[in-house]
Amino acid sequence: MRRFTYLLSLLFLLVCFAQALEVRADTIVITVRSAAGPDPTAIQGAVDQFRADLGGVNNGNAVGSLPSGRREINWDEGGAAANATSFDEVTAAFNTAPTTRGVVLVTDFGFRISGLPSPEFGEINATYPGIFQTFSAPRLFTPVGGNFTIVSFFVPGTTTPALTSGFGAVFTDVDLANTTRLRFFDFNNNSLGVFSVPTANNGLSFLGASFGSAIVRSVIITSGNVRLGRNDQNGNTIDVVAMDDFIYGEPQPTPEPTTMILLGTGLAGVAAAVRKRRKAE
């Protein structure tokens, strides 16, 4: 009878634990910042508001998870390939952990960063310099072979999965409404929401969503409805979109392993108490 009472108490604690997680999910407050216009000044205010929402300063390439602040990727450093027409250096740098910015990017066939002297992917399509522009000069970023990018977060410089409090990105030449989007997921791959990027033909758009605490495990970016290509015939129902700055909250280690260790310790303690009681009886 006493053993049953202990097990019942344990079940009650587990139910309370699950309910606490559920309440947390139900009380998320999402702040969305967005803007669109003909040039960088049109979106600067929204970008700065989003940076303030995330809090702190830009932590750059600092290794490890800092208690506050944010990380940014603007694609403009380029290293040895700085003067190349375009380059795929990002494929090696960002598709596996560890990275010093705390993200891993995945798509079908890798990524490309625009280069000089054609910083708007003019080597792919001669029309692109006329429709694309940069927020932070001189480079843009795009997946190749598709129009989606999966962003997952890690403790910077490690292979430890992490969560972030928010993510935002700058886009150029978003023509069609509800086509370019950000979809957010938590650690258990539950959707936290889908948000559409505002349109700005031949201009710049920004969208960022922050959640108040580190609960975002990954983001799927849909940029336009077709990949960049030599014969894409942008316009009407075709929308090619390139990207610029990524901005996101400082990646924090996922709390689940610690929670499971504590829960496991509690279970072991209860089991030991049950065994002790049984021996005493």
Backbone bond lengths (Angstrom), bond angles and torsions (degrees), N, CA, C in turn:
res aa  C-N    CA-C-N  psi(-1)  N-CA   C-N-CA  omega(-1)  CA-C   N-CA-C  phi
1 M - - - 1.460 - - 1.527 110.42 -
2 R 1.361 115.63 -43.88 1.445 118.71 179.39 1.528 111.93 -65.20
3 R 1.355 115.19 -38.65 1.464 118.92 176.88 1.522 110.11 -59.80
4 F 1.300 117.48 -43.01 1.462 121.50 178.68 1.528 110.60 -60.37
5 T 1.346 115.52 -39.75 1.472 119.82 179.73 1.523 110.82 -63.61
6 Y 1.340 117.09 -41.69 1.462 119.78 178.69 1.526 111.20 -64.03
7 L 1.324 116.45 -44.98 1.458 120.10 179.55 1.517 111.41 -63.76
8 L 1.317 117.37 -37.90 1.454 121.22 177.93 1.529 110.26 -64.27
9 S 1.337 115.82 -39.80 1.463 120.21 177.83 1.523 110.59 -64.00
10 L 1.337 115.88 -40.59 1.451 120.12 178.26 1.523 110.91 -62.77
11 L 1.320 116.91 -44.43 1.451 121.28 178.20 1.523 110.65 -59.30
12 F 1.326 116.64 -40.87 1.453 121.07 178.87 1.535 110.78 -61.55
13 L 1.355 116.84 -41.74 1.463 120.46 179.27 1.520 111.58 -64.53
14 L 1.340 116.11 -40.01 1.464 119.83 178.73 1.516 111.19 -64.72
15 V 1.336 116.94 -41.30 1.462 120.53 178.14 1.520 110.31 -62.64
16 C 1.338 116.63 -42.88 1.469 120.78 178.67 1.525 110.68 -62.16
17 F 1.358 115.35 -40.77 1.457 120.26 178.80 1.524 110.70 -61.01
18 A 1.329 117.60 -45.59 1.460 121.90 178.79 1.519 111.31 -63.90
19 Q 1.345 116.62 -40.24 1.451 119.66 179.34 1.521 110.87 -65.29
20 A 1.341 117.35 -36.04 1.457 120.62 179.08 1.524 110.82 -63.34
21 L 1.356 116.41 -41.58 1.450 119.91 176.41 1.519 111.18 -63.34
22 E 1.327 116.22 -40.12 1.453 120.57 -178.84 1.528 111.07 -65.95
23 V 1.326 116.14 -40.78 1.465 120.00 178.25 1.517 110.27 -63.16
24 R 1.341 116.18 -40.97 1.456 119.63 177.70 1.520 110.65 -57.74
25 A 1.334 116.85 -44.23 1.462 120.35 -179.64 1.520 111.46 -64.87
26 D 1.333 116.77 -34.99 1.454 120.29 -177.31 1.518 112.83 -76.16
27 T 1.329 118.20 -16.26 1.459 120.65 -174.86 1.524 112.48 -107.85
28 I 1.317 118.52 18.25 1.460 121.89 178.01 1.525 109.60 -67.18
29 V 1.323 115.58 132.57 1.458 121.67 173.92 1.529 107.30 -109.62
30 I 1.320 116.88 117.92 1.462 122.18 -176.60 1.522 109.32 -103.63
31 T 1.323 115.97 128.29 1.455 121.70 175.60 1.525 108.53 -109.25
32 V 1.321 116.98 120.50 1.460 121.92 -178.50 1.525 108.94 -110.08
33 R 1.321 116.11 127.62 1.459 122.39 174.95 1.524 108.17 -114.62
34 S 1.311 116.72 130.54 1.456 119.56 179.24 1.524 109.72 -149.87
35 A 1.331 114.82 153.57 1.462 121.35 177.59 1.518 107.91 -164.40
36 A 1.311 116.40 159.23 1.458 121.74 177.84 1.520 108.67 -153.81
37 G 1.328 116.03 149.50 1.455 119.59 179.79 1.511 112.21 178.47
38 P 1.325 116.51 -174.65 1.461 120.71 -171.35 1.522 115.37 -77.87
39 D 1.364 118.27 -14.61 1.462 119.60 -174.24 1.533 109.75 -154.89
40 P 1.336 117.61 175.09 1.466 120.27 -178.05 1.520 114.61 -57.13
41 T 1.354 117.31 -34.68 1.469 118.39 -179.38 1.511 112.61 -61.36
42 A 1.317 117.58 -28.20 1.468 121.54 -177.34 1.521 112.47 -67.57
43 I 1.319 117.40 -25.85 1.466 119.77 -177.97 1.519 112.83 -112.54
44 Q 1.333 118.06 -5.71 1.462 121.38 -174.39 1.522 112.25 -57.38
45 G 1.344 116.96 -42.58 1.463 120.42 -178.73 1.514 112.29 -60.41
46 A 1.347 116.95 -44.65 1.463 120.71 -179.89 1.525 111.07 -66.33
47 V 1.334 116.82 -38.78 1.464 120.47 177.80 1.522 110.60 -62.06
48 D 1.335 116.51 -44.97 1.471 120.14 -179.33 1.533 111.51 -67.10
49 Q 1.335 117.41 -36.31 1.467 120.26 175.45 1.518 110.75 -62.33
50 F 1.328 115.87 -42.10 1.461 119.64 -179.82 1.522 110.90 -65.29
51 R 1.324 116.93 -41.27 1.461 120.35 175.96 1.532 110.43 -58.14
52 A 1.321 116.02 -41.80 1.471 119.91 178.93 1.522 111.24 -66.76
53 D 1.350 117.32 -36.16 1.467 120.80 177.32 1.528 110.75 -59.54
54 L 1.327 115.77 -40.25 1.466 119.94 -179.27 1.525 111.23 -73.21
55 G 1.337 116.67 -28.87 1.458 121.54 174.85 1.508 113.77 85.43
56 G 1.332 115.34 155.25 1.450 120.49 173.73 1.507 113.81 73.57
57 V 1.317 114.43 -155.77 1.459 121.53 -173.73 1.528 110.09 -116.95
58 N 1.324 115.11 172.21 1.454 121.29 175.56 1.527 108.17 -75.72
59 N 1.334 116.96 116.73 1.463 121.76 -175.72 1.525 113.79 -85.18
60 G 1.320 117.27 0.53 1.461 121.13 172.25 1.508 113.67 56.29
61 N 1.349 115.82 -127.56 1.466 122.10 -176.66 1.526 113.07 -102.92
62 A 1.319 117.46 18.08 1.465 119.63 -179.66 1.529 110.45 -59.10
63 V 1.328 116.28 130.91 1.466 121.31 -179.50 1.524 109.23 -81.40
64 G 1.325 115.59 141.16 1.455 120.79 -179.17 1.508 111.26 94.02
65 S 1.311 115.40 167.38 1.458 121.05 -178.22 1.523 109.64 -94.09
66 L 1.325 116.46 120.29 1.449 121.69 178.33 1.528 109.50 -89.30
67 P 1.335 117.86 156.84 1.470 119.34 -173.58 1.517 114.87 -68.84
68 S 1.333 117.50 -19.90 1.470 119.49 -178.86 1.523 109.01 -152.58
69 G 1.321 115.40 179.58 1.454 119.75 177.08 1.510 112.94 99.88
70 R 1.313 114.89 -164.29 1.462 121.06 -174.97 1.526 109.33 -146.85
71 R 1.329 115.00 171.39 1.460 122.58 172.23 1.524 107.91 -124.29
72 E 1.329 115.93 151.85 1.457 120.97 177.60 1.523 109.39 -138.55
73 I 1.329 115.01 147.72 1.464 121.56 172.98 1.525 106.43 -128.35
74 N 1.342 116.21 121.90 1.476 118.15 179.82 1.523 113.39 -116.41
75 W 1.346 117.39 0.11 1.461 123.86 172.88 1.527 114.05 69.00
76 D 1.341 118.54 7.59 1.460 120.27 -168.82 1.526 115.07 -97.94
77 E 1.333 118.66 1.49 1.459 118.41 -178.16 1.523 111.32 -81.57
78 G 1.327 117.41 -56.15 1.461 119.94 166.02 1.507 117.24 79.04
79 G 1.309 118.91 -22.99 1.458 120.76 176.63 1.517 113.07 57.60
80 A 1.353 116.20 -138.30 1.463 121.53 -174.66 1.517 112.57 -65.98
81 A 1.327 116.95 -20.99 1.467 120.13 -177.18 1.523 112.68 -94.20
82 A 1.325 117.71 19.10 1.463 121.00 -172.80 1.518 113.18 -58.22
83 N 1.322 118.35 -30.41 1.461 120.35 -177.94 1.520 113.16 -102.34
84 A 1.320 117.22 9.30 1.460 120.27 178.65 1.517 110.00 -71.94
85 T 1.329 116.33 155.90 1.463 119.94 177.63 1.513 109.99 -60.79
86 S 1.305 117.09 -48.29 1.463 122.99 170.74 1.521 106.36 -159.29
87 F 1.305 117.17 163.55 1.456 117.60 -176.59 1.518 110.99 -154.09
88 D 1.335 115.14 156.04 1.451 122.55 -177.78 1.520 111.09 -106.46
89 E 1.312 118.01 25.49 1.459 122.27 -177.58 1.522 112.07 -56.01
90 V 1.324 115.78 -33.47 1.459 119.99 -177.78 1.532 112.55 -62.54
91 T 1.327 116.93 -26.26 1.458 119.43 -179.71 1.525 110.88 -58.09
92 A 1.321 116.14 -46.41 1.457 119.55 179.67 1.522 111.66 -74.73
93 A 1.314 117.35 -30.90 1.458 120.22 -172.78 1.515 113.49 -80.50
94 F 1.329 117.74 -27.59 1.452 118.73 -168.63 1.527 115.79 -125.69
95 N 1.329 118.94 4.73 1.455 116.77 -178.65 1.522 113.65 -98.05
96 T 1.330 117.29 -0.05 1.462 120.22 173.84 1.522 109.23 -142.76
97 A 1.339 116.58 149.48 1.467 120.96 173.86 1.533 107.64 -80.98
98 P 1.346 119.81 152.51 1.460 123.73 4.76 1.524 112.81 -90.36
99 T 1.311 117.79 153.22 1.451 123.82 168.17 1.521 107.70 -128.39
100 T 1.319 115.80 149.58 1.465 119.13 -176.96 1.523 112.22 -77.88
101 R 1.320 117.89 -7.37 1.466 119.84 175.13 1.532 111.88 -100.49
102 G 1.335 117.43 -4.94 1.451 120.30 172.99 1.511 116.07 79.60
103 V 1.342 117.76 27.47 1.463 119.93 175.41 1.522 110.06 -134.52
104 V 1.325 115.22 153.87 1.457 123.11 167.93 1.526 106.59 -124.08
105 L 1.323 115.87 131.16 1.462 121.73 -178.27 1.521 109.20 -111.37
106 V 1.322 116.42 136.95 1.464 121.79 -178.29 1.519 109.41 -133.80
107 T 1.334 116.62 138.11 1.458 122.84 171.41 1.522 107.68 -153.46
108 D 1.324 117.29 -171.83 1.465 120.12 -174.61 1.523 113.41 -65.80
109 F 1.350 116.98 -54.48 1.459 120.35 -170.64 1.526 113.19 -126.52
110 G 1.293 118.47 22.70 1.453 120.37 178.93 1.522 112.67 96.89
111 F 1.338 115.05 -169.28 1.460 121.01 -173.60 1.520 110.20 -133.02
112 R 1.319 114.94 163.68 1.456 120.20 176.79 1.520 109.79 -136.29
113 I 1.340 114.69 139.36 1.457 121.46 172.09 1.520 107.22 -106.70
114 S 1.332 117.22 133.87 1.464 119.47 177.72 1.521 109.29 -69.76
115 G 1.332 115.75 155.01 1.458 120.26 -177.26 1.510 112.08 -129.36
116 L 1.302 115.81 -163.85 1.458 122.55 179.65 1.524 108.63 -108.24
117 P 1.319 118.74 149.28 1.470 127.86 4.58 1.535 114.19 -89.64
118 S 1.310 118.15 16.85 1.459 120.88 -178.56 1.524 109.31 -121.08
119 P 1.337 118.23 75.40 1.461 120.48 -170.01 1.519 115.15 -73.77
120 E 1.311 118.45 -4.53 1.470 120.10 179.27 1.524 111.71 -111.79
121 F 1.334 117.27 34.95 1.467 122.92 177.39 1.526 112.72 62.21
122 G 1.335 116.60 33.48 1.460 120.09 177.39 1.506 113.49 -64.17
123 E 1.348 117.07 -21.77 1.460 119.34 178.22 1.524 111.55 -73.61
124 I 1.335 117.07 -20.22 1.465 120.56 176.02 1.522 110.16 -83.25
125 N 1.322 115.42 -45.69 1.470 120.46 -177.93 1.524 107.44 -149.17
126 A 1.329 116.51 126.63 1.463 121.55 -175.30 1.528 112.61 -63.96
127 T 1.340 117.96 -16.98 1.466 119.88 -179.57 1.524 112.88 -84.19
128 Y 1.332 117.89 -15.98 1.463 120.04 -172.24 1.535 114.35 -63.92
129 P 1.348 120.37 -39.20 1.461 117.90 177.57 1.529 113.33 -60.27
130 G 1.315 117.44 -20.26 1.455 120.72 178.43 1.523 113.98 -84.92
131 I 1.338 117.22 -16.02 1.469 119.44 -177.89 1.523 113.13 -117.07
132 F 1.340 116.99 -22.68 1.459 120.50 179.63 1.529 110.15 -99.41
133 Q 1.328 115.63 150.15 1.459 121.56 169.93 1.516 108.75 -146.29
134 T 1.326 115.87 165.17 1.461 120.44 -177.45 1.524 111.02 -101.49
135 F 1.334 114.65 154.00 1.462 121.46 170.26 1.519 109.35 -91.61
136 S 1.341 116.17 -46.09 1.462 121.63 171.45 1.529 106.66 -118.82
137 A 1.312 116.35 109.47 1.470 121.48 -174.38 1.538 110.18 -69.31
138 P 1.378 117.13 152.45 1.457 124.99 7.53 1.529 115.05 -109.98
139 R 1.345 120.07 2.95 1.459 119.27 -165.46 1.515 114.06 -111.60
140 L 1.343 114.46 154.92 1.457 123.78 172.54 1.526 108.73 -120.57
141 F 1.335 115.75 174.76 1.463 122.23 -173.65 1.517 108.74 -139.76
142 T 1.337 116.78 144.54 1.464 119.92 177.58 1.528 110.52 -156.74
143 P 1.327 117.72 149.12 1.465 119.27 166.32 1.521 108.79 -74.16
144 V 1.324 117.13 154.71 1.462 120.54 175.06 1.522 108.28 -114.96
145 G 1.304 115.95 143.24 1.454 120.78 179.98 1.509 113.71 86.45
146 G 1.324 118.07 -3.17 1.458 121.30 -178.62 1.520 109.67 -169.63
147 N 1.323 116.06 -173.47 1.467 119.76 -178.36 1.532 111.58 -128.77
148 F 1.344 116.92 26.35 1.455 118.72 178.66 1.523 110.20 -129.72
149 T 1.324 115.42 150.92 1.462 123.17 177.00 1.516 107.90 -136.00
150 I 1.334 116.97 125.31 1.461 121.60 175.51 1.529 108.11 -98.34
151 V 1.328 115.87 122.76 1.461 122.18 -179.32 1.530 108.22 -108.51
152 S 1.327 117.18 119.75 1.467 122.26 175.02 1.522 108.50 -117.41
153 F 1.327 116.34 150.93 1.463 120.59 -171.25 1.525 111.16 -111.54
154 F 1.354 114.63 142.42 1.453 122.90 -179.44 1.523 108.74 -138.00
155 V 1.325 115.85 155.67 1.460 119.03 171.41 1.525 107.01 -60.46
156 P 1.336 118.47 123.32 1.469 120.33 -173.89 1.522 113.46 -52.74
157 G 1.332 115.03 130.33 1.455 121.24 179.38 1.511 115.15 82.52
158 T 1.343 117.66 6.77 1.464 121.01 -177.91 1.530 109.77 -135.46
159 T 1.332 115.05 176.19 1.460 120.93 174.38 1.525 111.63 -102.09
160 T 1.328 116.77 16.47 1.460 121.49 -178.17 1.528 110.69 -83.17
161 P 1.327 119.28 120.46 1.470 120.47 178.87 1.523 111.39 -58.08
162 A 1.309 115.31 148.44 1.461 119.97 -176.57 1.521 110.07 -140.79
163 L 1.317 114.64 168.16 1.460 123.24 176.26 1.523 108.58 -120.89
164 T 1.324 116.27 152.60 1.453 121.00 177.73 1.517 109.95 -126.34
165 S 1.331 115.80 159.53 1.465 120.16 -178.43 1.518 112.98 -88.74
166 G 1.331 117.59 -8.51 1.459 118.85 179.44 1.516 111.31 175.59
167 F 1.321 115.05 162.62 1.464 121.11 -178.36 1.515 108.83 -147.83
168 G 1.341 115.69 141.44 1.455 120.89 175.52 1.512 110.70 -145.54
169 A 1.329 117.16 160.16 1.457 121.28 -179.08 1.519 110.45 -149.66
170 V 1.335 114.44 153.76 1.464 122.91 175.52 1.527 108.22 -99.83
171 F 1.320 116.28 136.72 1.466 122.87 -179.82 1.530 109.28 -125.66
172 T 1.332 115.88 153.93 1.459 119.49 177.02 1.524 111.43 -126.25
173 D 1.328 114.76 135.53 1.470 125.46 -180.00 1.520 112.99 63.54
174 V 1.324 116.40 53.36 1.468 121.29 171.29 1.528 107.20 -83.22
175 D 1.315 116.62 110.07 1.467 121.36 -175.32 1.521 113.38 -97.02
176 L 1.323 117.29 -37.58 1.463 121.38 -171.76 1.525 110.88 -106.13
177 A 1.320 116.70 131.33 1.461 121.68 179.18 1.529 110.83 -67.05
178 N 1.323 116.14 146.17 1.469 123.93 174.56 1.526 113.34 61.48
179 T 1.333 116.64 24.71 1.456 120.71 177.67 1.526 111.19 -107.46
180 T 1.325 116.62 -44.94 1.461 121.44 176.01 1.526 107.68 -90.56
181 R 1.359 115.98 124.61 1.470 119.79 -169.16 1.526 111.28 -144.09
182 L 1.332 114.55 159.11 1.463 123.07 168.04 1.519 107.85 -118.39
183 R 1.335 116.56 127.95 1.468 121.79 175.81 1.523 108.22 -118.13
184 F 1.326 116.86 125.94 1.458 123.04 -174.64 1.529 110.86 -105.08
185 F 1.362 115.45 144.46 1.456 121.85 179.61 1.519 109.90 -132.63
186 D 1.341 115.64 147.26 1.459 119.76 175.02 1.521 110.16 -89.57
187 F 1.347 116.86 -172.12 1.462 121.03 -174.42 1.527 112.26 -63.31
188 N 1.334 117.19 -28.76 1.458 121.42 -179.83 1.522 112.49 -94.31
189 N 1.340 117.01 15.87 1.462 123.76 179.51 1.526 113.50 64.15
190 N 1.324 116.67 23.91 1.458 120.67 171.14 1.526 108.63 -81.76
191 S 1.331 116.56 138.07 1.457 120.10 -179.22 1.524 110.63 -69.56
192 L 1.324 115.41 133.48 1.457 121.85 175.39 1.525 111.92 -101.62
193 G 1.332 116.85 -0.29 1.457 119.95 177.77 1.516 112.15 135.38
194 V 1.335 115.09 155.68 1.455 123.48 176.66 1.523 107.60 -123.02
195 F 1.342 116.65 131.21 1.456 120.68 -175.54 1.528 109.22 -129.99
196 S 1.316 115.84 132.39 1.468 121.24 -177.42 1.522 111.00 -91.46
197 V 1.322 115.53 140.68 1.457 122.55 -179.48 1.530 108.86 -82.51
198 P 1.341 118.45 134.18 1.469 119.97 179.45 1.529 111.85 -67.11
199 T 1.315 116.18 155.04 1.463 121.97 -174.97 1.530 111.69 -88.72
200 A 1.337 114.29 151.17 1.466 121.81 174.03 1.524 107.10 -160.38
201 N 1.313 117.19 92.66 1.458 121.52 -178.26 1.529 109.96 -58.96
202 N 1.336 115.72 122.51 1.466 123.42 -177.67 1.530 113.05 62.83
203 G 1.339 117.21 12.28 1.455 120.85 -177.85 1.510 112.60 -116.44
204 L 1.331 115.15 -155.03 1.459 122.26 -178.83 1.520 110.36 -121.28
205 S 1.329 115.96 145.85 1.462 122.48 177.40 1.515 108.86 -132.07
206 F 1.323 115.85 149.08 1.466 120.69 175.24 1.517 109.40 -134.23
207 L 1.335 115.11 140.33 1.461 121.43 171.89 1.523 108.62 -142.68
208 G 1.327 115.48 130.80 1.455 120.74 175.17 1.513 110.04 -143.43
209 A 1.328 117.49 140.45 1.463 122.51 178.05 1.526 108.37 -125.60
210 S 1.330 116.72 129.84 1.456 121.75 176.31 1.518 109.39 -119.41
211 F 1.341 116.72 149.23 1.458 123.17 -169.25 1.527 113.63 -118.10
212 G 1.327 117.53 6.32 1.450 120.61 175.68 1.512 115.41 82.76
213 S 1.307 117.56 -24.33 1.460 122.69 176.56 1.523 108.77 -152.42
214 A 1.320 117.00 166.42 1.462 121.62 -175.02 1.521 110.50 -77.42
215 I 1.329 116.95 94.63 1.469 121.23 179.78 1.529 112.68 -129.25
216 V 1.331 118.00 -4.23 1.469 121.63 -176.06 1.525 109.57 -91.83
217 R 1.322 117.06 120.93 1.465 122.83 178.64 1.520 111.80 -93.08
218 S 1.331 118.12 -35.33 1.461 120.66 -178.16 1.524 110.50 -155.68
219 V 1.326 114.04 160.90 1.465 121.83 178.78 1.524 107.70 -135.91
220 I 1.327 116.62 134.72 1.458 120.53 171.47 1.525 108.01 -104.25
221 I 1.331 115.48 120.81 1.456 121.57 177.57 1.520 108.42 -99.18
222 T 1.320 116.51 124.71 1.461 121.61 170.34 1.517 107.15 -106.16
223 S 1.324 116.73 115.50 1.462 121.32 -176.58 1.524 109.48 -109.96
224 G 1.350 115.72 102.89 1.450 120.54 -175.95 1.513 111.92 71.46
225 N 1.337 115.92 -166.29 1.469 118.79 178.75 1.526 113.26 -120.52
226 V 1.334 117.84 2.25 1.467 121.99 171.95 1.517 108.18 -144.63
227 R 1.309 116.33 160.91 1.461 120.72 177.03 1.525 110.28 -76.51
228 L 1.327 115.15 160.87 1.453 119.39 173.31 1.523 108.97 -65.41
229 G 1.343 116.95 138.86 1.456 120.25 -178.08 1.514 111.88 -162.41
230 R 1.323 115.16 166.27 1.458 120.80 -175.51 1.525 112.43 -68.37
231 N 1.331 117.46 -29.77 1.465 120.19 -175.41 1.526 111.28 -127.08
232 D 1.329 117.13 45.16 1.462 118.90 -173.77 1.525 113.85 -78.47
233 Q 1.371 118.86 -19.04 1.471 122.03 178.92 1.534 111.30 53.67
234 N 1.326 115.12 54.52 1.458 121.15 -179.21 1.525 111.56 -55.71
235 G 1.339 116.38 133.73 1.457 121.69 179.95 1.507 110.93 132.85
236 N 1.341 116.28 164.20 1.459 122.99 -177.95 1.535 110.13 57.16
237 T 1.326 117.92 -107.76 1.466 119.82 -178.22 1.527 112.90 -96.14
238 I 1.328 117.44 -1.38 1.458 121.79 179.69 1.526 108.90 -103.52
239 D 1.340 116.29 128.95 1.457 120.61 -179.07 1.518 110.00 -134.13
240 V 1.344 116.29 108.80 1.460 121.07 174.81 1.526 107.78 -98.10
241 V 1.332 116.04 134.83 1.459 121.85 -174.89 1.522 108.61 -135.46
242 A 1.327 116.27 133.23 1.465 121.67 172.37 1.521 108.90 -107.64
243 M 1.329 116.27 168.36 1.460 121.19 -175.58 1.521 111.28 -124.49
244 D 1.337 114.38 155.70 1.457 120.96 173.20 1.526 108.89 -124.33
245 D 1.297 120.17 -125.66 1.466 123.19 -168.73 1.529 113.89 -59.29
246 F 1.344 115.54 138.02 1.461 123.44 166.72 1.533 107.28 -105.37
247 I 1.325 116.74 135.89 1.464 121.99 -179.87 1.526 107.73 -134.50
248 Y 1.343 118.19 130.53 1.463 119.88 -176.78 1.523 110.49 -154.21
249 G 1.326 115.33 155.52 1.455 121.32 179.94 1.515 111.88 -65.45
250 E 1.326 116.52 150.82 1.463 122.27 179.43 1.532 110.78 -50.98
251 P 1.347 117.70 120.07 1.474 119.81 179.54 1.529 111.66 -61.13
252 Q 1.326 115.85 130.72 1.459 122.39 -179.43 1.528 109.45 -115.19
253 P 1.348 118.04 141.47 1.474 119.87 179.42 1.521 110.72 -55.50
254 T 1.318 116.80 142.10 1.458 120.60 -179.97 1.519 110.07 -66.15
255 P 1.340 118.26 137.27 1.464 120.26 -177.09 1.515 113.78 -79.45
256 E 1.339 118.51 -11.97 1.465 120.55 -172.69 1.521 114.15 -58.86
257 P 1.362 120.41 -44.25 1.473 118.20 -178.95 1.519 112.26 -59.39
258 T 1.338 117.27 -42.23 1.461 120.52 178.91 1.515 110.79 -63.83
259 T 1.332 115.20 -43.77 1.462 119.98 179.21 1.514 110.91 -59.46
260 M 1.348 115.87 -43.53 1.463 119.19 -178.84 1.527 111.44 -67.31
261 I 1.365 116.30 -35.65 1.466 118.75 177.58 1.521 109.99 -63.82
262 L 1.335 116.47 -45.03 1.458 120.34 179.63 1.520 110.92 -64.08
263 L 1.335 115.49 -41.55 1.454 119.42 179.14 1.520 110.30 -64.72
264 G 1.359 115.45 -42.01 1.456 119.39 178.78 1.521 111.69 -63.41
265 T 1.349 116.18 -39.48 1.460 120.16 176.82 1.519 110.78 -62.23
266 G 1.321 115.67 -42.15 1.466 119.94 178.40 1.511 111.96 -62.94
267 L 1.330 116.81 -42.05 1.471 120.60 178.14 1.520 110.86 -62.52
268 A 1.350 115.50 -42.78 1.463 119.18 179.81 1.518 110.44 -62.90
269 G 1.343 115.39 -39.39 1.454 119.35 179.06 1.510 112.42 -64.14
270 V 1.313 116.23 -42.92 1.467 120.53 178.99 1.525 110.22 -64.53
271 A 1.353 115.72 -43.83 1.467 119.20 179.96 1.527 110.77 -60.92
272 A 1.351 115.19 -42.55 1.471 118.58 178.94 1.525 111.13 -62.82
273 A 1.340 116.10 -39.62 1.461 119.66 179.47 1.518 110.62 -65.06
274 V 1.326 116.60 -38.65 1.465 120.46 179.24 1.520 110.17 -63.59
275 R 1.385 115.57 -45.55 1.460 119.05 179.52 1.522 110.88 -61.37
276 K 1.338 116.04 -41.49 1.462 119.73 -179.50 1.534 110.96 -62.57
277 R 1.345 115.65 -42.22 1.458 119.86 178.72 1.513 111.70 -62.02
278 R 1.355 114.95 -42.52 1.460 119.76 -178.73 1.525 111.17 -62.36
279 K 1.334 116.48 -39.69 1.454 119.86 178.77 1.512 110.61 -66.10
280 A 1.329 115.89 -39.59 1.466 119.95 -179.14 1.525 110.73 -65.97
281 E 1.339 116.32 -31.18 1.461 119.90 -178.89 1.518 110.06 -77.49
